[in-house]
Structure formats: C-alpha cells, structure tokens
Amino acid sequence: MNIREKQEQSEKELLSPYAALSINTKGRERPEMECEIRTCFQRDRDRILHSKAFRRLKDKTQVFLSPKGDHYRTRLVHTLEVSQNARTIARALNLNELLTEAIALGHDLGHTPFGHAGENVLNDMNPHGFRHSEQSVRVVQYLEKDGRGLNLTWEVRDGMRNHSIKSCPATLEGKIVRLADKIAYINHDIDDSIRGNVITEDDLPKECTEILGHTFRERVNTMILDIVNHSENKNDICMSEEVYRAMFGLRDFMFEHVYTDLDTKKEEGKVEHIIAPLYEYYMKHLELLPQYSQERIRQGTESREQAVCDYIAGMTDHYAIETYKEIFIPKFWIIR
C-alpha cells in the first residue's frame, strides 16, 4: 500500500460519513495514472496553485480599481481568505479539507480584469453571455497549459461552477466554499471600505452588527461558528436564520453604499471604454488569439465570441490597460 492509498484509507476511517472521499471521486475527463503520494483532490489543489491563472489574480480588482495602498485586497488575497475560512469550517466538521481548499483556490480563476465591472461588460458584449463562475471552469478545462487544461476532478469543477449563492454544489465541501466566499468578501470589503474612508464602522446597520459583532474579527468568527454549530452531524451546510439574515443585511448595505454607489465606483464607468474596444478589436483580429483558440474556431468547437472572451478575461488589470494603449493610443514620433 503506497502513501496515497494510506491517505485514502485514513479518509474512510476518520472523515465524516457525509464527506466526499478521494477514492469515490467521479474522476477526470481524461484518465491518468494516480500519484503514489497525493490523493486526487490534493493533486487538484496543487495544479491550481501552480497555474498561471492563479498567479494573475494578484493583479485583478477585488472591489476598488487600482487602490493606492499596500493593504487593500486583490482578487488573490480574496481567494486566500476564502480558502482559509472554508478550510476552518471543513476541518471543524470533519469533511474533506483538501477538496474544500482546491475548490476555494479555483473558484475565481475566471474573473475578468476590473472585477465585476469587467464581467458585466463581457456579459453585455458576448451574445452567449459571460459568468465568471463558468469561466473559472473553462480556465481549468480548456485554457491552462496552452489549451490542454488542468484535467481536474469532477468534484472540484462542480464546486467552482456552483459557488454563487443561487447555485447548489453537489458536495458539502462545495457548499462550504459557497458560504465562505460570502463571509470573506462581505467582511473584507467592509474592512477595505473603512480603510478607504468610504464608510465607517458606525455606518453599518446596527441590527446586523449587534448580532454579528462590531469588528472584522468578531463578524468572521460569529459567521464561521454559526455554520459549524448548525451543520455538525448533518448532511448539509447550514446557518441559523438570525445570522444568515444579518450577513445578507450587511451585503445589502454594501451593495447600496459601496458596490453600486456612484461616488465610490465612478471609475468603473471607464472600464467599458477599455473592455468593449478590446473585444471589438480582437473579433476583427482573431489571428492574435492563442493558437489553441484559433484551432478550436477552425474546428467549429468554439465560437469566435467565446474565444475573444477567454482571451480578455485572462488579462490582468494592468495588462488590459497596457494592451489598450498599445492598440488605440498613438505613439509620438521621435526624431533622433
């Protein structure tokens, strides 16, 4: 029995009967040899961590476009905070922590430059629509490794695809990430907004903070403990009605005062004037897309619109701006 098999056996003996076991995975789209050391979910975690798409998250917007300061969250920091929250819950409930971590690290790989502002533009431009959760799965299935993808297990892809609040993941580990994502962004976006003098702690609705707490630490702790206490020994991931309503009360407050506020998000109007011209330009110049995208278009397995969305969605904020300048801003002729 090798190390991986010993770990699989340990999962069967030690994890909750409701946990997703590595040995019971629905597998990968392309069969491959098992690792002698790592379980399938551990390999998926490692593949995501070492991917180019994961590294690009460090230069993608979380809430504020190009914030000045060292301590504002990027999409990468958001991802790490989601992972930490999710792993804490999974470990407390004796579920599969490695599967949970893999889903959490991969859930936002498909995010566009400039956050949801960029996503909204691509959704409007593409006749097939655009959702970052679906794009995250496209990244690991078709785009990474020069079009070969990462060949992740079904359970990880399912959790990535279904991390929005209106979706329902097939595993409890996926359900953990779905809630951990909300816990992370609601609380760290409040923290960043207070740091940026957009709101103050006193602005937060009292009916929510009296339940959840009056600091970042208190609120995160309350939400995580509530999930653990109400999900223990259940085949579901639950929150109490009181804490759930308070959490979404804060979310509603953030949508009204930060996410959609005209003063705090005024720069986002400029995003359309970068993303839309890039989309139209690459629709006319498909030869500039990666070779694997061009090949899929020729084979008829990929639409031109989707291929262009794939390329633009993979850009970081700075790369999108520099590419726009390179294409559309004239350079001054220098006489030497």
Backbone torsions as a table, in degrees:
resi	resn	phi	psi	omega
1	MET	NA	121.2	180.0
2	ASN	-82.7	-179.3	-174.7
3	ILE	-64.0	-41.8	179.1
4	ARG	-60.7	-44.5	-179.5
5	GLU	-63.9	-35.1	176.2
6	LYS	-65.6	-39.8	178.0
7	GLN	-66.1	-40.0	177.4
8	GLU	-62.9	-39.3	177.7
9	GLN	-66.6	-38.2	178.0
10	SER	-63.8	-39.0	177.0
11	GLU	-59.0	-44.5	-179.2
12	LYS	-62.9	-35.1	-175.9
13	GLU	-84.8	-31.1	-167.9
14	LEU	-109.2	-29.4	-174.9
15	LEU	-79.8	162.4	177.6
16	SER	-57.6	148.7	175.9
17	PRO	-62.5	-13.7	180.0
18	TYR	-95.8	-2.0	-178.1
19	ALA	-73.7	151.8	172.7
20	ALA	-84.4	114.9	-177.3
21	LEU	-87.3	142.2	179.6
22	SER	-58.0	-39.9	-175.1
23	ILE	-68.6	-19.3	-179.0
24	ASN	-99.5	12.7	-178.9
25	THR	-56.8	148.7	173.6
26	LYS	-76.9	-4.0	170.3
27	GLY	91.4	-171.7	-177.5
28	ARG	-107.4	159.2	178.0
29	GLU	-64.3	-36.0	177.3
30	ARG	-115.2	117.1	-179.8
31	PRO	-59.5	144.9	177.6
32	GLU	-151.3	162.4	-179.6
33	MET	-63.3	140.0	177.3
34	GLU	-73.7	150.1	175.1
35	CYS	-75.5	145.6	179.3
36	GLU	-77.0	-19.2	-173.6
37	ILE	-110.7	-44.4	-171.0
38	ARG	-102.1	145.5	172.2
39	THR	-72.1	167.9	-177.1
40	CYS	-62.7	-37.7	-179.1
41	PHE	-72.4	-32.2	176.3
42	GLN	-66.8	-40.1	176.9
43	ARG	-62.9	-40.1	178.8
44	ASP	-63.2	-43.9	177.2
45	ARG	-56.0	-46.9	-178.1
46	ASP	-65.6	-39.8	-179.5
47	ARG	-63.6	-41.4	178.1
48	ILE	-65.1	-45.5	-177.4
49	LEU	-60.3	-34.2	-177.2
50	HIS	-93.6	4.2	-177.4
51	SER	-79.4	155.2	176.9
52	LYS	-67.7	-36.6	-179.6
53	ALA	-60.8	-36.9	178.6
54	PHE	-66.3	-42.9	-179.7
55	ARG	-65.1	-33.1	-179.4
56	ARG	-67.5	-18.3	-179.2
57	LEU	-62.4	-19.8	-178.6
58	LYS	-67.4	-19.0	-179.6
59	ASP	-122.0	38.9	173.8
60	LYS	-123.9	140.5	-174.6
61	THR	-63.4	138.3	167.7
62	GLN	-93.2	-65.4	176.3
63	VAL	-125.1	-54.4	-175.1
64	PHE	-95.4	131.8	179.6
65	LEU	-71.5	126.0	176.4
66	SER	43.5	58.1	-177.9
67	PRO	-67.9	143.5	176.6
68	LYS	-89.0	116.4	-178.2
69	GLY	139.6	152.4	-173.4
70	ASP	-85.6	-11.9	-166.7
71	HIS	-112.0	3.4	176.4
72	TYR	-76.2	147.7	-178.5
73	ARG	-74.5	140.3	164.9
74	THR	-101.5	178.4	177.5
75	ARG	-63.8	-30.2	178.2
76	LEU	-68.5	-45.1	179.5
77	VAL	-63.9	-40.3	175.1
78	HIS	-55.6	-46.5	-178.8
79	THR	-60.0	-42.7	180.0
80	LEU	-66.5	-36.5	178.5
81	GLU	-70.2	-37.8	174.5
82	VAL	-60.7	-44.9	-179.0
83	SER	-60.3	-43.8	-178.0
84	GLN	-66.0	-45.3	178.0
85	ASN	-60.1	-44.7	-176.8
86	ALA	-66.5	-41.4	179.5
87	ARG	-64.8	-37.8	178.1
88	THR	-60.5	-44.6	-179.7
89	ILE	-67.1	-46.2	-178.4
90	ALA	-60.7	-42.5	-179.6
91	ARG	-66.0	-40.8	-179.3
92	ALA	-65.0	-32.8	-178.8
93	LEU	-92.6	1.8	178.5
94	ASN	62.4	37.2	176.2
95	LEU	-98.9	-176.5	-173.4
96	ASN	-81.0	101.7	-175.2
97	GLU	-67.5	-34.4	-179.3
98	LEU	-68.0	-41.7	176.0
99	LEU	-63.2	-44.0	179.1
100	THR	-58.2	-45.6	-178.9
101	GLU	-65.2	-41.5	179.5
102	ALA	-61.0	-45.7	179.1
103	ILE	-61.8	-44.9	-177.9
104	ALA	-63.2	-44.2	-179.0
105	LEU	-67.2	-26.7	-177.4
106	GLY	-97.9	-7.1	-167.1
107	HIS	-65.1	-26.9	-177.0
108	ASP	-113.6	18.2	-178.7
109	LEU	-60.2	-25.7	-176.6
110	GLY	-90.3	6.5	-178.6
111	HIS	-67.3	144.9	-177.9
112	THR	-81.8	168.8	166.6
113	PRO	-63.0	149.3	178.3
114	PHE	67.3	25.3	171.4
115	GLY	61.7	-141.1	-176.0
116	HIS	-68.7	-22.5	176.1
117	ALA	-63.3	-44.4	177.1
118	GLY	-66.2	-38.6	178.3
119	GLU	-61.1	-42.3	-179.1
120	ASN	-63.5	-37.9	179.6
121	VAL	-66.2	-46.8	179.7
122	LEU	-64.2	-35.3	177.7
123	ASN	-63.4	-37.4	178.3
124	ASP	-74.2	-35.9	-175.7
125	MET	-76.4	-38.6	-174.2
126	ASN	-84.0	120.0	179.5
127	PRO	-61.2	-19.9	177.9
128	HIS	-89.6	-3.2	-177.4
129	GLY	80.3	171.5	179.9
130	PHE	-150.8	125.9	175.3
131	ARG	-130.4	130.9	-173.9
132	HIS	-66.1	-27.8	179.0
133	SER	-66.5	-42.2	175.8
134	GLU	-67.0	-36.7	179.9
135	GLN	-66.8	-33.3	177.2
136	SER	-59.4	-40.0	178.7
137	VAL	-70.1	-38.6	176.8
138	ARG	-59.8	-38.4	-179.6
139	VAL	-59.0	-46.5	-175.5
140	VAL	-82.9	-18.1	179.1
141	GLN	-90.1	-41.1	-167.6
142	TYR	-125.6	-22.8	-166.5
143	LEU	-104.4	-37.6	179.7
144	GLU	-64.8	158.6	177.2
145	LYS	55.2	48.6	175.5
146	ASP	56.3	41.3	174.8
147	GLY	92.9	-3.1	179.8
148	ARG	-85.6	-23.1	-178.9
149	GLY	77.3	176.8	-178.3
150	LEU	-98.5	-9.2	177.5
151	ASN	54.3	54.4	-178.3
152	LEU	-79.3	164.2	178.5
153	THR	-69.8	159.7	-178.5
154	TRP	-60.4	-40.1	-175.9
155	GLU	-64.6	-39.3	178.7
156	VAL	-67.9	-45.3	179.7
157	ARG	-63.1	-38.6	178.4
158	ASP	-62.6	-44.5	179.3
159	GLY	-64.6	-38.3	178.1
160	MET	-65.8	-43.9	-177.5
161	ARG	-66.2	-32.5	-170.7
162	ASN	-111.5	37.3	-178.2
163	HIS	-88.7	-5.9	176.5
164	SER	-75.3	158.3	-172.3
165	ILE	-67.0	-24.1	-178.7
166	LYS	-85.9	-5.3	-178.0
167	SER	-98.4	168.7	-179.8
168	CYS	-134.7	101.6	178.4
169	PRO	-63.6	155.9	-177.2
170	ALA	-80.6	-20.7	-177.8
171	THR	-113.7	156.6	174.9
172	LEU	-65.1	-32.0	177.8
173	GLU	-62.7	-40.3	175.7
174	GLY	-65.5	-37.5	178.1
175	LYS	-66.3	-33.6	175.8
176	ILE	-62.4	-48.1	-178.9
177	VAL	-61.9	-38.1	179.9
178	ARG	-57.4	-43.0	178.5
179	LEU	-79.7	-36.7	179.8
180	ALA	-62.1	-32.8	176.7
181	ASP	-61.6	-45.5	179.7
182	LYS	-66.5	-43.7	179.0
183	ILE	-57.8	-44.2	-177.3
184	ALA	-65.5	-55.1	-171.2
185	TYR	-71.8	-34.6	178.0
186	ILE	-61.5	-46.5	-175.0
187	ASN	-76.9	-42.3	-178.9
188	HIS	-76.2	-25.3	175.1
189	ASP	-71.0	-34.5	172.4
190	ILE	-62.5	-46.3	-179.2
191	ASP	-58.9	-46.3	179.4
192	ASP	-67.1	-36.5	-179.6
193	SER	-68.4	-36.6	175.2
194	ILE	-68.1	-42.3	178.0
195	ARG	-60.7	-35.6	-179.0
196	GLY	-87.4	8.5	179.2
197	ASN	59.3	29.8	175.9
198	VAL	-84.1	-40.1	175.6
199	ILE	-137.0	172.2	172.5
200	THR	-122.8	165.0	177.2
201	GLU	-57.6	-36.2	-178.8
202	ASP	-69.1	-18.8	178.5
203	ASP	-73.8	-23.5	-176.0
204	LEU	-64.4	142.8	-177.8
205	PRO	-61.1	125.3	-175.1
206	LYS	-62.2	-34.3	-179.1
207	GLU	-64.2	-20.0	177.0
208	CYS	-91.0	-45.9	-175.8
209	THR	-70.2	-27.6	177.1
210	GLU	-66.1	-25.9	177.3
211	ILE	-89.2	-43.1	-170.6
212	LEU	-93.1	-29.5	-178.3
213	GLY	125.7	168.7	-173.5
214	HIS	-111.5	9.4	175.2
215	THR	-138.1	163.9	177.2
216	PHE	-54.6	-48.5	-177.3
217	ARG	-61.4	-46.1	-178.3
218	GLU	-62.0	-42.3	-176.5
219	ARG	-68.0	-45.1	178.3
220	VAL	-61.4	-44.3	-179.1
221	ASN	-62.1	-43.3	179.6
222	THR	-60.9	-45.6	-176.9
223	MET	-66.6	-43.6	-178.8
224	ILE	-67.1	-45.4	178.7
225	LEU	-61.0	-38.5	179.9
226	ASP	-62.8	-42.9	178.1
227	ILE	-62.8	-46.4	-179.2
228	VAL	-61.3	-47.3	-176.8
229	ASN	-65.3	-32.2	-176.6
230	HIS	-96.7	-3.1	180.0
231	SER	-112.3	-10.3	-175.9
232	GLU	-60.5	131.4	178.9
233	ASN	61.5	28.6	176.3
234	LYS	-124.0	152.0	176.4
235	ASN	-91.2	50.3	179.7
236	ASP	-166.3	163.2	175.7
237	ILE	-113.6	116.2	-168.4
238	CYS	-128.3	159.2	168.8
239	MET	-128.0	156.4	173.3
240	SER	-68.1	152.0	-179.7
241	GLU	-59.8	-38.5	-177.8
242	GLU	-63.7	-49.2	-177.8
243	VAL	-70.9	-38.7	178.7
244	TYR	-59.6	-46.3	-179.9
245	ARG	-65.6	-39.6	178.9
246	ALA	-65.3	-41.0	178.4
247	MET	-61.0	-46.4	-179.4
248	PHE	-75.8	-19.2	170.7
249	GLY	-65.4	-41.6	175.2
250	LEU	-65.4	-39.3	178.1
251	ARG	-61.9	-44.0	177.8
252	ASP	-61.8	-40.3	177.8
253	PHE	-60.5	-44.0	-178.9
254	MET	-65.9	-36.7	176.8
255	PHE	-63.9	-39.2	-177.1
256	GLU	-74.9	-38.6	-170.6
257	HIS	-105.9	-12.5	-178.5
258	VAL	-130.8	-60.8	-170.9
259	TYR	-62.1	-36.2	-177.3
260	THR	-119.6	7.6	-179.9
261	ASP	-70.2	130.6	-173.6
262	LEU	-64.7	-34.9	-178.5
263	ASP	-72.4	-44.4	-176.1
264	THR	-79.1	-21.2	-176.2
265	LYS	-116.3	20.9	-174.7
266	LYS	-61.9	-29.7	179.9
267	GLU	-68.1	-22.7	-176.5
268	GLU	-65.8	-23.3	177.6
269	GLY	-61.7	-24.2	-179.7
270	LYS	-77.2	-18.7	-177.2
271	VAL	-60.8	-40.4	-179.9
272	GLU	-58.7	-33.3	-177.6
273	HIS	-78.7	-3.1	172.1
274	ILE	-105.0	-51.4	-174.8
275	ILE	-68.1	-46.4	-176.4
276	ALA	-62.0	-47.3	176.6
277	PRO	-62.1	-37.2	177.1
278	LEU	-63.0	-42.5	178.6
279	TYR	-59.5	-48.7	-178.6
280	GLU	-65.1	-36.7	-179.8
281	TYR	-65.1	-47.8	-177.6
282	TYR	-72.3	-24.7	173.1
283	MET	-63.2	-28.9	178.9
284	LYS	-91.8	-12.4	-177.2
285	HIS	-132.0	63.4	-178.7
286	LEU	-63.3	-21.0	-179.0
287	GLU	-67.2	-13.3	179.1
288	LEU	-89.1	-7.8	178.8
289	LEU	-75.9	162.2	176.7
290	PRO	-55.7	150.4	-176.6
291	GLN	-58.4	-38.1	-178.1
292	TYR	-66.9	-32.3	176.5
293	SER	-70.7	-41.7	177.9
294	GLN	-61.1	-40.1	-179.3
295	GLU	-65.3	-40.8	178.8
296	ARG	-65.7	-36.9	177.1
297	ILE	-63.1	-44.9	179.6
298	ARG	-63.0	-36.7	-179.4
299	GLN	-78.0	-11.0	-179.5
300	GLY	80.0	12.7	179.5
301	THR	-93.5	-3.8	-178.7
302	GLU	-141.7	136.8	175.3
303	SER	-79.2	153.8	177.4
304	ARG	-60.3	-41.1	-178.6
305	GLU	-61.9	-43.2	-179.3
306	GLN	-66.8	-39.6	-179.8
307	ALA	-63.1	-40.5	178.2
308	VAL	-67.0	-42.0	176.5
309	CYS	-60.7	-41.8	178.3
310	ASP	-56.0	-45.4	-175.4
311	TYR	-68.5	-46.3	-178.0
312	ILE	-69.7	-40.4	-179.6
313	ALA	-61.4	-28.3	-179.8
314	GLY	-77.4	-10.9	-178.3
315	MET	-72.6	149.2	168.2
316	THR	-83.8	169.6	178.5
317	ASP	-56.2	-51.5	-175.7
318	HIS	-67.0	-37.7	179.9
319	TYR	-66.3	-39.0	177.9
320	ALA	-62.2	-43.2	179.7
321	ILE	-65.4	-45.0	-179.2
322	GLU	-66.5	-37.3	177.6
323	THR	-65.3	-41.8	176.7
324	TYR	-58.8	-46.3	179.4
325	LYS	-60.8	-43.6	-178.2
326	GLU	-61.5	-37.3	-175.5
327	ILE	-85.1	-42.1	-166.4
328	PHE	-111.0	-18.0	-178.1
329	ILE	-98.1	121.3	-178.1
330	PRO	-68.3	147.0	177.5
331	LYS	-97.0	143.2	-180.0
332	PHE	-75.4	136.8	177.4
333	TRP	-78.2	126.5	-178.5
334	ILE	-106.7	120.7	177.2
335	ILE	-91.2	123.0	-178.3
336	ARG	-100.5	NA	NA
